[in-house]
C-alpha cells in the first residue's frame, strides 16, 4: 500500500535525505520517496502506518508533516 503526504519546510537535497532517513527507520516502512519540488512524500508499506508515527519521524528530521 502507498500513501502520499505533504511535508512542509524542505528547501534542499539535504532536507530530502533527512526526511527519507528518518521515515525509512519507522517499523513497517518498505520505501520512502520524497519529491522536493512538490513537497510530497510517498510511503510504501505492507500495512497501514499510523500517521502520528510518521509525523514524529518527520518532526525528528526538522520538518512538518501536513495532513
N, C-alpha and C positions, 0 to 999 in steps of 0.2 A: 504494500500500500504506500502511496505517496501523498504527502500533504505539503502545501506551499504556504509560507508565512512572509510577512514583511518585517525587515529589520531596519531600524532607524539609527542613523549616526555613522554609517560606514562611508569612508571617503577615499580609501586606497586599497591596494592589494594586501597590505598588512592586516587591514580590518577583515577582509575576506578570510585570510588564513587564520586569524584569531577565532572568528566565529566558527569556521569549519572544524578547527581543532577541538574547541570546547563541546560543540554539539556532537561530534563524532565519538566523544568519550561517554555519551549518555548510553546507558544499557538499553539494548534493543534496536539501536540505530544501525542500519546496514550501510547507508551512504548519505552524504550531505552535498548539495550543490548550491553554491551561493553566487548570485549574479549581482555584481557591484552596480551596474548601470540602472537596474530596476529596483535594487534593494530587496530582492526576493531571495528566499531560502527554501529549497525543496528538500524534505527529509523523507527517505525511504526506510521502511521498517516492515517486518512481518506482521506486526500487530500495532494497534493504536498506542501512541505515546502521549502521556499527559502533557498538555500544553504548558502547564506550570513548571514542569521539569525542563522543558525546552527553554522557557522564559528565563529560568535560573541559569542555565548554561550560557545563553546569550548575554545575560547580565554579567556573568563572570568574565566574559570576554570584553565587557565595557560598552555594550550596545543595548538597544531596547527592542524587544520583540513586540510588534503590534499585532493585535488580534483582529 
